[in-house]
Amino acid sequence: MTNPKKGFSVRHPILFGFSLLIMAVALLWGATAFFHGRAGLFSSGKIGVVNVQGTITNSLPTVKFLRDLRLDDSVKGVLLRVNSPGGTIAPSQELYHAVKRFAEVKPIVASFGTVAASGGYYAAAPATKIMASSGSITGSIGVKAEYANFYQLMGKIGVKPVIITSGKMKAAGSPFAELTPEQREYLTELIMDMHNQFVDDVAAARKLDRKQVEDIADGRAITGRAAKELGLVDRIGGFEDAVTVLKALCDLEGSVSVIEGPEEDKPLLKEILGFLGIVPEGSATGEGLIFSY
């Protein structure tokens, strides 16, 4: 006689085990059906969103982030969101080469915000496709050098600066001495060398005739609409349009996972200076002389 106090698993172990097996199969089938249905909503790949914001003075975080995305096989492409008035020369060139290197292996679509001018445009030039709103401000291809000169003011207050250099060009651009004609010629040659590098890189990246780029490389800013007519931009559209174009280039459909970066903490003062288009201290080349795009 069976003991009614014993559980079903004890009284009928074979039936109990068979029931567990049926339940496990049912759960597995249900989970498979659920995730199979959800798979239709999501693409198998990811896209990266790389932000280039404010004055370009330090390209390293963005260059590293682009490299990581390039080496990540799950990332199928990148949207480069640019909202920058430009910046110093070498960091802009580093971004140019990082974007170019990425575009050689995966699609990268540049999307311009309010402004993507000078160094901001330089960085985006090698992208697979460039998109801008019709009212985005871009272009401004050129180089400038600027510094404050206090030589006459110091003379008025009776202060005479003493500058000892190892060569006659070493003090070129010093705020405490007048620029000699020879020094001015030297700095102009330096600026034109940088300018020609800018023009060469844009012409190569956009597959444009160099003369065509040189004709508009006088520092002028232009709208996104004008940039499209000149061949500097491929299409007119905003961020969402750029995502659509990128997904098509990557053969992705539906919703996709996004990796966005780089994360960068900026002091409030640096944010304000960047918004105003002012190059922060520490970005200078030479004694008080700042070269920038």
Sine and cosine of phi, psi and omega as CSV:
sin_phi,cos_phi,sin_psi,cos_psi,sin_omega,cos_omega
0.00,0.00,0.73,-0.68,-0.03,-1.00
-0.98,0.22,0.50,-0.87,0.03,-1.00
-1.00,0.03,0.90,-0.44,-0.05,-1.00
-0.91,0.41,-0.29,0.96,-0.04,-1.00
-0.98,0.19,-0.31,0.95,0.00,-1.00
-0.97,0.23,0.55,-0.83,-0.03,-1.00
-0.95,0.31,0.23,-0.97,-0.01,-1.00
-0.88,0.47,-0.60,0.80,-0.02,-1.00
-0.90,0.43,-0.48,0.88,0.02,-1.00
-0.99,0.12,-0.64,0.77,-0.05,-1.00
-0.97,0.25,-0.54,0.84,-0.03,-1.00
-0.72,-0.70,0.94,0.34,-0.09,-1.00
-0.89,0.46,-0.57,0.82,-0.01,-1.00
-0.93,0.37,-0.72,0.69,0.03,-1.00
-0.90,0.44,-0.62,0.79,0.00,-1.00
-0.90,0.43,-0.70,0.72,0.03,-1.00
-0.90,0.44,-0.64,0.77,0.03,-1.00
-0.90,0.43,-0.62,0.78,0.03,-1.00
-0.90,0.45,-0.68,0.73,0.04,-1.00
-0.88,0.48,-0.65,0.76,0.01,-1.00
-0.89,0.46,-0.68,0.73,0.03,-1.00
-0.89,0.45,-0.68,0.73,0.02,-1.00
-0.89,0.46,-0.66,0.75,0.01,-1.00
-0.90,0.44,-0.67,0.74,0.03,-1.00
-0.89,0.45,-0.67,0.74,-0.01,-1.00
-0.89,0.45,-0.68,0.73,0.02,-1.00
-0.90,0.43,-0.67,0.74,0.01,-1.00
-0.90,0.44,-0.67,0.75,0.02,-1.00
-0.91,0.43,-0.66,0.75,0.00,-1.00
-0.91,0.42,-0.68,0.73,0.01,-1.00
-0.91,0.42,-0.66,0.76,0.02,-1.00
-0.89,0.46,-0.69,0.73,0.01,-1.00
-0.91,0.42,-0.62,0.78,-0.02,-1.00
-0.90,0.43,-0.77,0.63,-0.06,-1.00
-0.95,0.32,-0.46,0.89,0.08,-1.00
-0.92,0.39,-0.63,0.78,0.04,-1.00
-0.93,0.38,-0.61,0.79,0.01,-1.00
-0.95,0.33,-0.47,0.88,-0.05,-1.00
-0.89,0.46,-0.44,0.90,0.02,-1.00
-0.94,0.35,-0.31,0.95,-0.03,-1.00
-1.00,0.03,-0.35,0.94,-0.10,-1.00
-0.83,-0.56,0.65,-0.76,0.08,-1.00
-0.98,0.20,0.37,-0.93,-0.04,-1.00
-0.97,0.23,-0.30,0.96,-0.05,-1.00
-0.97,-0.24,0.14,-0.99,0.05,-1.00
-0.88,-0.47,0.32,-0.95,0.17,-0.99
-0.82,-0.57,0.47,-0.89,0.07,-1.00
-0.97,-0.23,0.54,-0.84,0.13,-0.99
-0.87,-0.49,0.91,-0.42,-0.06,-1.00
-0.94,-0.34,0.85,-0.52,-0.06,-1.00
-0.99,-0.14,0.79,-0.62,0.14,-0.99
-0.90,-0.43,0.98,-0.20,-0.15,-0.99
-0.86,-0.50,0.61,-0.79,0.12,-0.99
0.94,0.33,-0.21,-0.98,-0.03,-1.00
-0.93,0.38,0.75,-0.66,-0.05,-1.00
-1.00,0.09,0.96,-0.29,0.04,-1.00
-0.81,-0.59,-0.41,0.91,0.01,-1.00
-0.69,-0.72,0.96,-0.29,-0.07,-1.00
-1.00,-0.02,-0.17,0.98,-0.17,-0.99
-0.84,0.54,-0.74,0.67,0.00,-1.00
-0.86,0.52,-0.64,0.77,-0.01,-1.00
-0.95,0.33,-0.65,0.76,0.02,-1.00
-0.88,0.47,-0.69,0.73,0.02,-1.00
-0.91,0.42,-0.66,0.76,-0.01,-1.00
-0.91,0.42,-0.67,0.74,0.06,-1.00
-0.89,0.45,-0.63,0.78,0.03,-1.00
-0.90,0.45,-0.71,0.71,0.00,-1.00
-0.87,0.49,-0.66,0.75,0.01,-1.00
-0.93,0.38,-0.59,0.81,0.01,-1.00
-0.91,0.41,-0.58,0.81,-0.05,-1.00
-1.00,0.06,-0.19,0.98,0.00,-1.00
-1.00,0.08,0.93,-0.37,-0.06,-1.00
-0.91,0.41,-0.38,0.93,0.00,-1.00
-0.97,0.23,-0.29,0.96,0.03,-1.00
-1.00,0.00,0.88,-0.48,-0.10,-1.00
-1.00,-0.05,-0.33,0.94,-0.01,-1.00
-0.10,-0.99,0.10,-0.99,-0.07,-1.00
-0.71,-0.70,0.63,-0.78,0.19,-0.98
-0.97,-0.24,0.88,-0.48,-0.01,-1.00
-0.99,-0.11,0.96,-0.28,-0.02,-1.00
-1.00,-0.07,0.91,-0.41,-0.08,-1.00
-0.94,-0.35,0.82,-0.58,0.12,-0.99
-0.63,-0.78,0.97,0.25,-0.14,-0.99
-0.59,-0.81,0.67,-0.74,0.07,-1.00
-0.99,0.11,-0.02,1.00,-0.03,-1.00
0.84,-0.54,-0.35,-0.94,-0.02,-1.00
0.16,-0.99,-0.40,-0.91,-0.02,-1.00
-0.98,0.19,0.28,-0.96,-0.28,-0.96
-0.96,0.28,-0.84,0.55,-0.09,-1.00
-0.86,0.52,-0.71,0.71,0.03,-1.00
-0.88,0.48,-0.60,0.80,0.05,-1.00
-0.90,0.43,-0.64,0.77,0.03,-1.00
-0.93,0.37,-0.60,0.80,0.04,-1.00
-0.89,0.46,-0.65,0.76,0.05,-1.00
-0.91,0.42,-0.66,0.75,0.04,-1.00
-0.82,0.58,-0.75,0.66,-0.05,-1.00
-0.94,0.33,-0.55,0.83,0.05,-1.00
-0.92,0.39,-0.66,0.75,0.04,-1.00
-0.92,0.39,-0.67,0.75,0.03,-1.00
-0.87,0.49,-0.69,0.73,-0.01,-1.00
-0.90,0.43,-0.64,0.77,0.02,-1.00
-0.91,0.41,-0.70,0.71,-0.06,-1.00
-0.90,0.43,-0.34,0.94,0.01,-1.00
-0.96,0.29,-0.32,0.95,-0.04,-1.00
-0.85,-0.53,-0.42,0.91,-0.02,-1.00
-0.57,-0.82,0.41,-0.91,0.04,-1.00
-0.92,0.38,0.63,-0.78,0.11,-0.99
-0.66,-0.75,0.84,-0.55,-0.04,-1.00
-0.93,-0.36,0.84,-0.55,0.04,-1.00
-1.00,0.03,0.72,-0.69,0.04,-1.00
-0.83,-0.55,0.85,-0.52,-0.05,-1.00
-1.00,-0.03,0.70,-0.71,0.09,-1.00
-1.00,-0.01,-0.75,-0.66,-0.01,-1.00
-0.89,0.46,-0.70,0.71,-0.04,-1.00
-0.58,-0.81,0.68,-0.74,0.12,-0.99
-0.59,-0.80,0.95,0.30,-0.16,-0.99
-0.91,-0.40,0.35,-0.93,0.09,-1.00
0.78,0.62,-0.88,-0.47,0.01,-1.00
-0.87,0.50,-0.47,0.88,0.07,-1.00
-0.91,0.42,-0.63,0.78,0.08,-1.00
-0.96,0.29,-0.64,0.77,0.02,-1.00
-0.79,0.61,-0.74,0.67,-0.04,-1.00
-0.88,0.48,-0.58,0.82,-0.10,-1.00
-1.00,0.03,-0.26,0.97,-0.15,-0.99
-0.80,0.60,-0.63,0.78,-0.06,-1.00
-0.99,0.13,0.06,1.00,-0.04,-1.00
-0.86,0.51,0.45,-0.89,0.02,-1.00
-0.85,0.53,-0.70,0.72,0.08,-1.00
-0.65,-0.76,0.56,-0.83,0.07,-1.00
-0.87,-0.49,0.78,-0.63,0.02,-1.00
-0.82,-0.58,0.60,-0.80,0.01,-1.00
-0.59,-0.81,0.48,-0.88,0.19,-0.98
-0.94,0.33,0.42,-0.91,-0.05,-1.00
-0.88,0.48,-0.45,0.89,-0.01,-1.00
-0.99,-0.16,0.09,1.00,0.09,-1.00
-0.89,0.46,0.59,-0.81,0.05,-1.00
-0.99,-0.13,0.83,-0.55,-0.05,-1.00
-0.60,-0.80,-0.27,-0.96,-0.04,-1.00
0.98,0.20,-0.81,-0.59,-0.03,-1.00
0.81,0.58,0.72,0.69,-0.01,-1.00
-0.98,0.21,0.91,-0.42,-0.03,-1.00
0.23,-0.97,0.10,-1.00,-0.04,-1.00
-0.75,-0.66,0.60,-0.80,0.07,-1.00
-0.70,-0.71,0.44,-0.90,0.12,-0.99
-0.79,-0.62,0.73,-0.69,-0.04,-1.00
-0.57,-0.82,0.54,-0.84,0.07,-1.00
-0.31,-0.95,0.38,-0.92,0.06,-1.00
-1.00,-0.01,0.70,-0.71,-0.01,-1.00
-0.93,-0.38,0.84,-0.54,-0.07,-1.00
-0.95,-0.31,0.26,0.97,-0.12,-0.99
-0.86,0.51,-0.78,0.63,-0.03,-1.00
-0.92,0.38,-0.61,0.79,0.03,-1.00
-0.89,0.46,-0.67,0.74,-0.01,-1.00
-0.91,0.41,-0.56,0.83,0.05,-1.00
-0.91,0.42,-0.59,0.81,-0.02,-1.00
-0.94,0.35,-0.50,0.86,-0.03,-1.00
-0.99,-0.14,0.13,0.99,0.11,-0.99
0.99,0.14,0.40,0.92,0.03,-1.00
-0.95,-0.32,0.81,-0.58,0.00,-1.00
-0.93,-0.37,0.91,-0.40,0.00,-1.00
-0.96,0.29,0.57,-0.82,0.07,-1.00
-0.88,-0.47,0.87,-0.50,-0.03,-1.00
-0.84,-0.54,0.85,-0.53,0.02,-1.00
-0.91,-0.41,0.85,-0.53,-0.06,-1.00
-0.78,-0.62,0.30,-0.95,0.04,-1.00
-1.00,0.06,-0.20,0.98,0.00,-1.00
-0.40,-0.92,0.38,-0.92,-0.13,-0.99
-0.94,0.35,-0.27,0.96,0.00,-1.00
-0.99,-0.12,-0.15,0.99,-0.10,-1.00
-0.91,0.42,-0.52,0.85,-0.03,-1.00
-1.00,-0.06,0.10,1.00,0.01,-1.00
-0.88,0.47,0.83,-0.56,-0.03,-1.00
1.00,-0.06,0.06,1.00,0.05,-1.00
-0.93,0.36,0.70,-0.72,0.03,-1.00
-0.95,0.30,-0.10,1.00,-0.07,-1.00
-0.95,-0.32,0.19,0.98,0.02,-1.00
-0.56,-0.83,0.51,-0.86,0.06,-1.00
-0.96,0.29,0.53,-0.85,0.00,-1.00
-0.99,0.16,0.82,-0.58,0.05,-1.00
-0.98,0.19,0.38,-0.93,0.05,-1.00
-0.82,0.57,-0.62,0.79,-0.01,-1.00
-0.93,0.38,-0.64,0.77,0.03,-1.00
-0.92,0.38,-0.63,0.78,0.03,-1.00
-0.89,0.46,-0.66,0.75,0.02,-1.00
-0.90,0.44,-0.65,0.76,0.01,-1.00
-0.88,0.47,-0.72,0.69,-0.01,-1.00
-0.92,0.39,-0.59,0.81,0.04,-1.00
-0.90,0.44,-0.66,0.75,0.05,-1.00
-0.89,0.46,-0.63,0.78,0.02,-1.00
-0.89,0.45,-0.71,0.71,0.00,-1.00
-0.90,0.43,-0.67,0.74,-0.02,-1.00
-0.92,0.39,-0.54,0.84,0.08,-1.00
-0.88,0.47,-0.74,0.67,0.04,-1.00
-0.89,0.46,-0.66,0.75,0.01,-1.00
-0.87,0.49,-0.70,0.71,-0.02,-1.00
-0.91,0.42,-0.57,0.82,0.09,-1.00
-0.88,0.47,-0.69,0.73,0.02,-1.00
-0.86,0.51,-0.78,0.63,-0.03,-1.00
-0.89,0.46,-0.70,0.71,0.00,-1.00
-0.86,0.52,-0.71,0.71,-0.06,-1.00
-0.93,0.38,-0.65,0.76,0.03,-1.00
-0.91,0.42,-0.71,0.70,0.01,-1.00
-0.87,0.49,-0.67,0.74,0.00,-1.00
-0.93,0.37,-0.70,0.71,-0.06,-1.00
-0.92,0.40,-0.63,0.77,-0.07,-1.00
-1.00,-0.06,-0.01,1.00,-0.01,-1.00
0.83,0.56,0.75,0.66,0.02,-1.00
-0.92,-0.39,0.41,-0.91,0.10,-0.99
-0.92,0.40,0.69,-0.72,-0.07,-1.00
-0.86,0.50,-0.62,0.78,0.01,-1.00
-0.88,0.48,-0.60,0.80,0.02,-1.00
-0.89,0.45,-0.65,0.76,0.03,-1.00
-0.95,0.30,-0.67,0.74,-0.02,-1.00
-0.86,0.51,-0.57,0.82,-0.03,-1.00
-0.90,0.44,-0.46,0.89,-0.01,-1.00
-0.94,-0.33,0.08,1.00,-0.04,-1.00
-1.00,-0.03,0.81,0.58,0.03,-1.00
-0.93,-0.37,0.32,0.95,0.02,-1.00
1.00,-0.02,-0.08,1.00,-0.07,-1.00
-0.93,0.35,0.64,-0.76,0.12,-0.99
-1.00,-0.04,0.59,-0.81,-0.02,-1.00
-0.72,-0.70,0.28,-0.96,0.02,-1.00
-0.99,0.16,0.26,-0.97,0.06,-1.00
-0.87,0.50,-0.61,0.79,0.01,-1.00
-0.90,0.44,-0.70,0.71,0.03,-1.00
-0.92,0.39,-0.59,0.81,0.00,-1.00
-0.90,0.44,-0.59,0.81,0.04,-1.00
-0.91,0.42,-0.67,0.74,0.00,-1.00
-0.90,0.43,-0.48,0.88,-0.03,-1.00
-1.00,-0.02,-0.08,1.00,0.03,-1.00
1.00,0.01,0.10,1.00,0.02,-1.00
-0.99,0.14,-0.33,0.94,-0.01,-1.00
-0.76,-0.65,0.58,-0.82,-0.02,-1.00
-1.00,0.05,-0.68,0.73,-0.08,-1.00
-0.58,-0.81,0.41,-0.91,0.11,-0.99
-1.00,-0.08,0.78,-0.63,0.00,-1.00
0.15,-0.99,0.31,-0.95,-0.01,-1.00
-0.99,-0.10,-0.28,-0.96,-0.09,-1.00
-0.87,0.49,-0.73,0.68,-0.03,-1.00
-0.90,0.44,-0.63,0.78,0.06,-1.00
-0.89,0.46,-0.63,0.78,0.00,-1.00
-0.91,0.41,-0.62,0.78,0.05,-1.00
-0.89,0.46,-0.67,0.74,0.02,-1.00
-0.87,0.49,-0.70,0.71,0.02,-1.00
-0.89,0.45,-0.69,0.73,-0.01,-1.00
-0.89,0.46,-0.71,0.71,0.00,-1.00
-0.88,0.47,-0.62,0.79,0.03,-1.00
-0.91,0.41,-0.66,0.75,0.03,-1.00
-0.91,0.42,-0.49,0.87,-0.03,-1.00
-1.00,-0.07,0.01,1.00,-0.05,-1.00
0.85,0.52,0.67,0.75,0.04,-1.00
-0.95,-0.31,0.58,-0.82,0.03,-1.00
-0.75,-0.66,0.38,-0.92,0.03,-1.00
0.94,0.33,-0.31,-0.95,0.01,-1.00
-0.96,0.27,0.53,-0.85,0.01,-1.00
-0.76,-0.66,0.45,-0.89,0.11,-0.99
-0.97,0.23,0.55,-0.84,-0.07,-1.00
-0.82,-0.57,0.71,-0.70,0.15,-0.99
-0.92,-0.38,0.89,-0.45,-0.10,-0.99
-0.90,-0.44,0.61,-0.79,0.01,-1.00
-0.03,-1.00,-0.24,-0.97,-0.09,1.00
-0.99,0.16,0.42,-0.91,0.09,-1.00
-0.98,0.22,0.75,-0.66,-0.04,-1.00
-0.54,-0.84,0.83,-0.56,0.04,-1.00
-1.00,-0.05,0.84,-0.54,0.00,-1.00
-0.88,-0.47,0.67,-0.74,0.12,-0.99
-0.88,0.47,0.49,-0.87,-0.03,-1.00
-0.83,0.55,-0.67,0.74,-0.02,-1.00
-0.88,0.48,-0.66,0.75,-0.01,-1.00
-0.91,0.42,-0.61,0.79,0.05,-1.00
-0.88,0.47,-0.69,0.72,-0.02,-1.00
-0.91,0.41,-0.70,0.71,0.01,-1.00
-0.88,0.47,-0.66,0.75,0.02,-1.00
-0.89,0.45,-0.65,0.76,0.02,-1.00
-0.89,0.45,-0.58,0.82,-0.01,-1.00
-0.99,0.12,-0.06,1.00,0.01,-1.00
0.97,0.23,0.41,0.91,-0.01,-1.00
-0.99,-0.17,0.78,-0.63,0.01,-1.00
-0.97,0.24,0.85,-0.52,-0.02,-1.00
-0.90,0.43,0.35,-0.94,0.04,-1.00
-0.88,0.48,0.60,-0.80,-0.04,-1.00
0.97,-0.24,-0.13,0.99,0.02,-1.00
-0.97,-0.24,0.22,0.98,-0.08,-1.00
-1.00,0.08,0.43,-0.90,0.10,-0.99
-0.88,-0.47,0.87,-0.50,-0.02,-1.00
1.00,-0.01,-0.25,-0.97,-0.06,-1.00
-1.00,0.02,1.00,0.06,0.05,-1.00
0.99,0.15,-0.03,1.00,-0.04,-1.00
-1.00,-0.09,0.79,-0.62,-0.06,-1.00
-0.90,-0.43,0.84,-0.54,0.12,-0.99
-0.98,-0.19,0.74,-0.68,-0.01,-1.00
-0.45,-0.89,0.34,-0.94,0.09,-1.00
-1.00,-0.07,0.00,0.00,0.00,0.00
